[in-house]
């Protein structure tokens, strides 16, 4: 049965997506999805997200059944490759468009669900939706990511990331040429004061340290190797944006959309290229490298003039 709601006086005049968000207690994007799907009607007609609500207006919501946003959906994930399969852990090559684990607001594929579908047994430590996850990569970032299989491995790897003994090496193509060609960015990162979905260098942010070296200069852009000392959300993207050298394709943090189009990029050029850590049982050093995926390699070839 559809839900029926009468618009209260305080929501009158609001855009439908904003008003529905307040009325149902959901995010504005979730409200917009309901409206775009034709699940919300007023006087028998679909309500557009840009429509305005009227006091006393009765709206009906025939929403599709909602699944638990933290439910692990077990499904094969295209492009999720195994770089190293050990008794204690597995290192995956995470493709772009895949999250590490389920979270509110994300309905796409996950590493946790993909590994389960492929028959991997992973550690049960941590919250159920992120079992075995000892670190994360952004949905829009590809590359090497380790997942614990056993409980001792989970404990040891979590400690290693916390104590910063893991060697996390990223490659990025950034706009322009950083000066100096090799250096350290030491600037605190916190929530952006104007956008709750972005981060920024802010005075009261958390300590964040990024070491970098330019590997190749192309004129309009540079290939940079990055060693992370800390692991803040969007750290590389925020730090290079603050230097006015955003990652190519990173429209969220100020990249040139025309340049991104020239390179064929639909996401930021950022890749977790190499991951090194002490084996959680033997203590021997483990190092795994992830090759560039096709879209990032295409952009590099274009910058090198190797594309017709």
C-alpha angles and dihedrals in degrees: 000000000000119000114243122208132178112217110244121225094253092061096048113124095019121128110263095247093051094043094047090049090056094041096052099031093237132126118277090244090053090050090049090052091054091050094045090051092055092244095130123068137177120196088353095303128107112260117230118223090237092051119109124242120234125210111260093013112143115225126187123212118199097181124183115249109283119224123211105275089218095051113120106234107208105217138137111262116214112229096016100133130182115237097177130005113197131168089247103038146358126226112210132194099230114209123217114270094039124107123215092236141346118289137165110285095021118103100163132096123301137203090235092054093043094052091048091051090051092053101255118151109216134184117284092211117119129026113337094248093053101036111160094008110132098165138003143224122209117258088247095050124081132200149067119358128167124218123191119237100186133043094242090050091051091053094046096046094046088053092048092054091045092049091045095236092130116099106225111185121183132182120212137175107220128187116258126355119300115229117241098036090222127030152110128272109208108178130133118247129209142145114313108255092225104034123044091200095055135066131216145179102274132170095240095041128118119280109269127182127186125179118199144177128190109237099179134006121211100177100247092040143016136217107230132190113215132195114196117215092179129025111223123161110275089355098152093042093049096044095050092043088054088055089052090248103106120183109271109261094019098126091168090066102039107280119156108259092205091055090048089053091050089055094044091242123156093171139026117296096241126129134178093229104173137017125190130180143146113272104256093230108027100028091227116142115260121196126182129182127204118205120226113273119239098265094051093044089051090055092049092049090050092052090049091051091243093128121082 
